[in-house]
Amino acid sequence: MRAIRGLWRWRHNPLCRPTDLAEGRVGLVALLLVVLAAPVVGVLVGCATEDALRRSVREQHANRHQVRATVVREVDPAPLNIDPEGSVGGDPRTRVLARWTASDGTGHSGPVATRLKNPRPGDRFPLWTDAGGRPTARPMDTVTATTHAVLAGFGVTLLTAGAIECVRRLVVRRMVHHRYVRLDRAWERAGPDWGRTGTGS
């Protein structure tokens, strides 16, 4: 509000240069864009991201199935094969050799990660598999999708506001540069007569 009142006062200020008024208008436009346009862009991006993530959630829930796997024996951990969900809340997973029956009725076996602390042969645990019965990550839920969309929209809002501020600074910097160029030219014209008695008479 102060910027708007200040811009209005500049209109009737005899000491106000045209460049001052132009800088004020650039600042006002930038402020309006940050307050109005940046949130709109963030909301649009957030909505588009949420739609895409919700489609992905539906596809994952349609193609991934939870089955019950049976531990055959514990196997040595694979240090280079890092599971992105391998540690949740400080709960590291243990790799075991397990067998399971896929949703289509076919039997499978292989090394998988489990949250069982002390797995023993015969222990059962839940395992997510794809349509072919291969182990896969747990499908994303709608809460996670919404959280990701909100974060994406908020991030885009901040980036848009930052971009607007950068453009404003570049424009004002260029205007100040042109002002100094004109001032230097004026000084060059007035320089030979500066300080002399009767200058301009």
C-alpha positions as CSV (number, residue, x, y, z in Angstrom):
1,M,0.0,0.0,0.0
2,R,2.9,2.4,0.8
3,A,4.3,1.7,-2.7
4,I,1.0,2.7,-4.3
5,R,0.7,5.9,-2.1
6,G,4.3,6.7,-2.9
7,L,3.7,6.3,-6.6
8,W,0.7,8.6,-6.4
9,R,2.7,11.3,-4.6
10,W,5.5,11.1,-7.2
11,R,3.0,12.2,-9.9
12,H,2.8,15.7,-8.3
13,N,6.4,16.0,-7.0
14,P,8.4,18.7,-8.9
15,L,11.7,16.9,-8.0
16,C,10.5,13.6,-9.4
17,R,12.4,12.6,-12.5
18,P,10.6,10.6,-15.2
19,T,12.9,7.7,-14.5
20,D,11.9,7.7,-10.8
21,L,8.2,7.4,-11.9
22,A,9.2,4.6,-14.4
23,E,11.0,2.7,-11.6
24,G,8.0,3.0,-9.3
25,R,5.7,1.7,-12.0
26,V,8.1,-1.3,-12.7
27,G,8.1,-2.0,-8.9
28,L,4.3,-1.8,-8.7
29,V,3.8,-4.1,-11.7
30,A,6.3,-6.6,-10.2
31,L,4.5,-6.5,-6.9
32,L,1.2,-7.2,-8.5
33,L,2.7,-10.1,-10.5
34,V,4.2,-11.6,-7.3
35,V,1.0,-11.2,-5.4
36,L,-1.4,-12.3,-8.1
37,A,0.3,-14.1,-11.0
38,A,2.8,-16.3,-9.0
39,P,0.1,-18.0,-6.8
40,V,-2.1,-18.6,-9.9
41,V,0.9,-20.3,-11.7
42,G,1.6,-22.3,-8.6
43,V,-2.0,-23.5,-8.3
44,L,-2.2,-24.4,-12.0
45,V,1.1,-26.4,-11.7
46,G,0.0,-28.0,-8.5
47,C,-3.4,-29.1,-10.0
48,A,-1.7,-30.5,-13.1
49,T,0.8,-32.4,-10.9
50,E,-1.9,-33.8,-8.7
51,D,-3.9,-35.0,-11.7
52,A,-0.8,-36.7,-13.1
53,L,0.1,-38.3,-9.8
54,R,-3.4,-39.5,-9.2
55,R,-3.4,-41.2,-12.6
56,S,-0.1,-42.8,-11.6
57,V,-1.6,-43.9,-8.3
58,R,-4.5,-45.6,-10.0
59,E,-2.2,-47.3,-12.5
60,Q,0.1,-48.6,-9.7
61,H,-2.8,-49.9,-7.6
62,A,-4.2,-51.6,-10.7
63,N,-0.9,-53.3,-11.6
64,R,0.6,-54.0,-8.2
65,H,-0.6,-56.7,-5.9
66,Q,0.3,-57.6,-2.3
67,V,1.0,-61.3,-1.7
68,R,2.3,-63.3,1.2
69,A,5.9,-64.5,0.8
70,T,7.6,-67.2,2.9
71,V,11.2,-67.0,4.0
72,V,13.5,-69.8,2.8
73,R,16.7,-68.5,4.3
74,E,18.5,-65.3,5.0
75,V,21.1,-64.1,2.4
76,D,24.0,-61.8,2.5
77,P,23.1,-58.1,1.9
78,A,23.9,-56.6,-1.5
79,P,25.7,-53.4,-0.7
80,L,25.3,-52.0,-4.3
81,N,21.6,-52.8,-4.5
82,I,20.1,-50.1,-2.4
83,D,16.3,-50.2,-1.9
84,P,14.9,-46.6,-1.9
85,E,12.4,-47.8,0.8
86,G,15.0,-49.8,2.5
87,S,15.1,-47.6,5.6
88,V,11.9,-46.1,7.0
89,G,12.1,-44.6,10.4
90,G,15.5,-46.2,11.1
91,D,14.2,-49.7,10.3
92,P,16.7,-51.3,7.9
93,R,15.5,-54.2,5.8
94,T,17.0,-57.7,5.8
95,R,17.5,-59.6,2.5
96,V,16.2,-63.1,2.4
97,L,15.6,-65.8,-0.1
98,A,11.8,-66.2,-0.3
99,R,9.1,-67.9,-2.3
100,W,5.6,-66.6,-3.1
101,T,2.6,-67.1,-5.3
102,A,1.8,-64.3,-7.7
103,S,-1.8,-63.0,-8.2
104,D,-2.0,-65.1,-11.4
105,G,-1.2,-68.3,-9.5
106,T,2.3,-68.8,-10.7
107,G,5.1,-69.6,-8.2
108,H,8.2,-67.4,-7.8
109,S,11.3,-67.3,-5.6
110,G,14.3,-65.0,-5.2
111,P,16.1,-62.6,-2.9
112,V,13.9,-59.8,-1.6
113,A,14.0,-57.3,1.2
114,T,11.9,-57.6,4.3
115,R,11.4,-55.7,7.5
116,L,11.5,-58.9,9.6
117,K,14.2,-58.3,12.3
118,N,15.2,-61.9,12.8
119,P,13.9,-63.8,9.8
120,R,13.7,-67.6,10.1
121,P,12.7,-70.2,7.5
122,G,8.9,-70.4,7.3
123,D,8.2,-66.8,8.4
124,R,5.7,-65.0,6.3
125,F,5.7,-61.4,5.3
126,P,3.8,-59.1,2.9
127,L,5.4,-58.5,-0.5
128,W,4.3,-56.2,-3.3
129,T,4.6,-57.7,-6.9
130,D,3.8,-56.5,-10.4
131,A,1.5,-58.2,-12.9
132,G,4.3,-60.6,-13.7
133,G,4.9,-61.6,-10.1
134,R,8.2,-59.7,-9.8
135,P,8.9,-57.8,-6.6
136,T,8.2,-54.1,-6.8
137,A,7.9,-51.1,-4.6
138,R,4.7,-50.4,-2.7
139,P,2.3,-48.3,-4.7
140,M,2.0,-44.6,-4.0
141,D,-1.1,-43.5,-1.9
142,T,-3.3,-40.5,-2.6
143,V,-2.0,-38.6,0.5
144,T,1.6,-38.8,-0.8
145,A,0.5,-37.8,-4.3
146,T,-1.4,-34.7,-2.8
147,T,1.6,-33.8,-0.7
148,H,3.9,-34.0,-3.7
149,A,1.5,-31.8,-5.7
150,V,1.3,-29.2,-3.0
151,L,5.0,-29.0,-2.7
152,A,5.4,-28.7,-6.4
153,G,2.9,-25.9,-6.5
154,F,4.5,-24.1,-3.6
155,G,7.9,-24.5,-5.2
156,V,6.7,-23.1,-8.6
157,T,5.2,-20.2,-6.8
158,L,8.5,-19.3,-5.2
159,L,10.4,-19.8,-8.4
160,T,7.9,-17.6,-10.3
161,A,8.2,-14.9,-7.7
162,G,12.0,-15.1,-7.8
163,A,12.0,-14.9,-11.6
164,I,9.7,-11.8,-11.4
165,E,12.0,-10.1,-8.9
166,C,15.1,-10.9,-11.0
167,V,13.4,-9.4,-14.1
168,R,12.5,-6.3,-12.1
169,R,16.1,-5.9,-10.8
170,L,17.5,-6.3,-14.4
171,V,15.0,-3.7,-15.7
172,V,15.7,-1.2,-12.9
173,R,19.5,-1.8,-13.3
174,R,19.3,-1.0,-17.0
175,M,17.2,2.1,-16.3
176,V,19.8,3.3,-13.8
177,H,22.6,2.6,-16.2
178,H,20.9,4.7,-18.9
179,R,20.3,7.5,-16.3
180,Y,24.0,7.5,-15.5
181,V,24.9,7.6,-19.2
182,R,22.7,10.6,-19.7
183,L,24.1,12.3,-16.6
184,D,27.7,11.7,-17.8
185,R,26.8,13.3,-21.1
186,A,25.3,16.3,-19.3
187,W,28.4,16.7,-17.2
188,E,30.6,16.5,-20.3
189,R,28.6,19.4,-21.8
190,A,28.7,21.5,-18.6
191,G,32.3,20.5,-17.7
192,P,34.3,23.3,-19.5
193,D,32.2,26.0,-17.9
194,W,31.9,24.5,-14.3
195,G,32.9,26.9,-11.6
196,R,33.5,29.9,-13.7
197,T,32.1,33.3,-12.8
198,G,29.2,34.4,-14.9
199,T,28.7,30.9,-16.4
200,G,25.5,30.8,-18.4
201,S,25.3,34.6,-18.6
